[in-house]
Amino acid sequence: MKIAITGHSSGIGSSLESILSLTTNYEIRGYSKSNGWNIAQDDGELIIQELIDYDPDVLFNNAYYPNIQNKICETLYTKWSDKDKIIINTGSISGYLSEMLGDDESDYINDKKRMSEFCIRSSFNYPWNNRSRVYNISFGFVNTPLVTNTTKPVSYTHLRAHETKANIVCRLLLEK
């Protein structure tokens, strides 16, 4: 099995790559600025073409840049409609809580909401209209500027270590 991970050099992507490398014999390819892949370069077209050429069985779409994470998901979902692929997106609970966070104009919040809605709508296409499956995994709050700079009270009861998140994703992958 071939797996591609965007944003593989830190956080969830790094943990996921580490766990998969230690527990499977899958061919894993990571994409991040640390190895020369900037998902925003050429409006995402370079990374999209690279992912098409690499042709992974599973894409963990983890790296975020305004509009680009969604573009990667939507473009590949369409391109791979006749293939048995899995696209797992790193979502965010913030996409559901714009009112609580007091920032309904944030690119990040709106992108994550759009991603979630796309994945829900697309799930009804499998397997009849699209053989690719798309998932959006939205974890609880993590210590990011979105949370630490907000003026609204935020509950950290859903805070989980990155390894926990990566383990959840690994279980999805291993079920394929």
Stockholm file with secondary structure:
# STOCKHOLM 1.0

chainA/1-176         MKIAITGHSSGIGSSLESILSLTTNYEIRGYSKSNGWNIAQDDGELIIQELIDYDPDVLFNNAYYPNIQNKICETLYTKWSDKDKIIINTGSISGYLSEMLGDDESDYINDKKRMSEFCIRSSFNYPWNNRSRVYNISFGFVNTPLVTNTTKPVSYTHLRAHETKANIVCRLLLEK
#=GR chainA/1-176 SS CEEEEETTTSHHHHHHHHHHHHHCCCEEEEESGGGTCCTTGGGGHHHHHHHHHHCCSEEEECCCCTTHHHHHHHHHHHHTTTSCCEEEEECCGGGGCHHHHTCTTCHHHHHHHHHHHHHHHHHTTTTTTCSCEEEEECCCCCSSHHHHTCSSCCCCTTCCCHHHHHHHHHHHHHTC
#=GC SS_cons         CEEEEETTTSHHHHHHHHHHHHHCCCEEEEESGGGTCCTTGGGGHHHHHHHHHHCCSEEEECCCCTTHHHHHHHHHHHHTTTSCCEEEEECCGGGGCHHHHTCTTCHHHHHHHHHHHHHHHHHTTTTTTCSCEEEEECCCCCSSHHHHTCSSCCCCTTCCCHHHHHHHHHHHHHTC
//
